[in-house]
Amino acid sequence: MLRSAELTGRMDEAFDQLHKYIRRDVELTRQVRKALIYPCILLGLSVVVCLIIVIFAIPRFADFFKSFNAELPLPTRMLMAVADFVQSPAGWVTGAVLVALVIGLVLYVRTPGGRRNLHALELRMPLVSTVVTYSSTERFTRVLGALLDAGTPLPEALPTAIDCSNNTIYKERLSEAMEGVLAGQGFADPLARTDLFPTTVIQMVRVGERTGELSTQLDNSAGFYEEELDYAVDKLTAWFEPLTIVFIGIVVGFVALAMVSAMYGIYNQVKI
């Protein structure tokens, strides 16, 4: 972008565009991290509470219940079976295998093939796919619009805009679309064949091609999907928080049900 600005003598405009883009990118990253702090804390606490209950609390209650030689309800037997399995050698082996699988998955995702499969999965997941689509659309249109506005020709601007994409699937299909652009097929039609961008973006690009204001239309698209991305991120985090609370409630409710039903069962079966 700066190289093109040097040739056109528009360095001040190029720096202004870069400032806007980098600031927007940093703000979005901070917004996502801030929105996920509270749900992640809740999820971490729920895992810690579950481990404390299973490893320390349930064995104490199990010894207490066995001393009465009473038949325990099904929820209590299930909870005690889980606690026994966790503390058994098979449970430790299972835990080690799960940890190894998680580490292996993390290492696999860092490989080119694993990263590509992860990005393909993100485009199929509900709610997450919307965030990924809007984020990639906003990033691509903003960078390409800034490059064109700085005087960079479209064939030279496309590779840079494609490299700025943070999704491998977008990079692959946009590279195929660039071949169509270089073959003289225009820009809107190859972009539409990628099946990655919303219809609104394709229509605005087509209008920009016909009117000679492609950079303006791309900038308008980036502004629109910037707002849509904010809403999509808020919606995603709004779903994550109650789901975490529901998970904690189910675990705590099941433990309470198992304990209370066991107490009533012992009271009805044992004569003091």
Secondary structure in CASP SS format (residue, H / E / C, confidence):
PFRMAT SS
TARGET T0000
AUTHOR 0000-0000-0000
METHOD secondary structure of the structure
MODEL  1
M C 1.00
L H 1.00
R H 1.00
S H 1.00
A H 1.00
E H 1.00
L H 1.00
T H 1.00
G C 1.00
R C 1.00
M H 1.00
D H 1.00
E H 1.00
A H 1.00
F H 1.00
D H 1.00
Q H 1.00
L H 1.00
H H 1.00
K H 1.00
Y H 1.00
I H 1.00
R H 1.00
R H 1.00
D H 1.00
V H 1.00
E H 1.00
L H 1.00
T H 1.00
R H 1.00
Q H 1.00
V H 1.00
R H 1.00
K H 1.00
A H 1.00
L H 1.00
I H 1.00
Y H 1.00
P H 1.00
C H 1.00
I H 1.00
L H 1.00
L H 1.00
G H 1.00
L H 1.00
S H 1.00
V H 1.00
V H 1.00
V H 1.00
C H 1.00
L H 1.00
I H 1.00
I H 1.00
V H 1.00
I H 1.00
F H 1.00
A H 1.00
I H 1.00
P H 1.00
R H 1.00
F H 1.00
A H 1.00
D H 1.00
F H 1.00
F H 1.00
K H 1.00
S C 1.00
F C 1.00
N C 1.00
A C 1.00
E C 1.00
L C 1.00
P C 1.00
L H 1.00
P H 1.00
T H 1.00
R H 1.00
M H 1.00
L H 1.00
M H 1.00
A H 1.00
V H 1.00
A H 1.00
D H 1.00
F H 1.00
V H 1.00
Q H 1.00
S C 1.00
P H 1.00
A H 1.00
G H 1.00
W H 1.00
V H 1.00
T H 1.00
G H 1.00
A H 1.00
V H 1.00
L H 1.00
V H 1.00
A H 1.00
L H 1.00
V H 1.00
I H 1.00
G H 1.00
L H 1.00
V H 1.00
L H 1.00
Y H 1.00
V H 1.00
R C 1.00
T C 1.00
P H 1.00
G H 1.00
G H 1.00
R H 1.00
R H 1.00
N H 1.00
L H 1.00
H H 1.00
A H 1.00
L H 1.00
E H 1.00
L C 1.00
R C 1.00
M C 1.00
P C 1.00
L C 1.00
V H 1.00
S H 1.00
T H 1.00
V H 1.00
V H 1.00
T H 1.00
Y H 1.00
S H 1.00
S H 1.00
T H 1.00
E H 1.00
R H 1.00
F H 1.00
T H 1.00
R H 1.00
V H 1.00
L H 1.00
G H 1.00
A H 1.00
L H 1.00
L H 1.00
D H 1.00
A C 1.00
G C 1.00
T C 1.00
P C 1.00
L H 1.00
P H 1.00
E H 1.00
A H 1.00
L H 1.00
P H 1.00
T H 1.00
A H 1.00
I H 1.00
D H 1.00
C C 1.00
S C 1.00
N C 1.00
N C 1.00
T H 1.00
I H 1.00
Y H 1.00
K H 1.00
E H 1.00
R H 1.00
L H 1.00
S H 1.00
E H 1.00
A H 1.00
M H 1.00
E H 1.00
G H 1.00
V H 1.00
L H 1.00
A C 1.00
G C 1.00
Q C 1.00
G C 1.00
F C 1.00
A H 1.00
D H 1.00
P H 1.00
L H 1.00
A H 1.00
R C 1.00
T C 1.00
D C 1.00
L C 1.00
F C 1.00
P C 1.00
T H 1.00
T H 1.00
V H 1.00
I H 1.00
Q H 1.00
M H 1.00
V H 1.00
R H 1.00
V H 1.00
G H 1.00
E H 1.00
R H 1.00
T H 1.00
G C 1.00
E C 1.00
L H 1.00
S H 1.00
T H 1.00
Q H 1.00
L H 1.00
D H 1.00
N H 1.00
S H 1.00
A H 1.00
G H 1.00
F H 1.00
Y H 1.00
E H 1.00
E H 1.00
E H 1.00
L H 1.00
D H 1.00
Y H 1.00
A H 1.00
V H 1.00
D H 1.00
K H 1.00
L H 1.00
T H 1.00
A H 1.00
W H 1.00
F H 1.00
E H 1.00
P H 1.00
L H 1.00
T H 1.00
I H 1.00
V H 1.00
F H 1.00
I H 1.00
G H 1.00
I H 1.00
V H 1.00
V H 1.00
G H 1.00
F H 1.00
V H 1.00
A H 1.00
L H 1.00
A H 1.00
M H 1.00
V H 1.00
S H 1.00
A H 1.00
M H 1.00
Y H 1.00
G H 1.00
I H 1.00
Y H 1.00
N H 1.00
Q H 1.00
V C 1.00
K C 1.00
I C 1.00
END
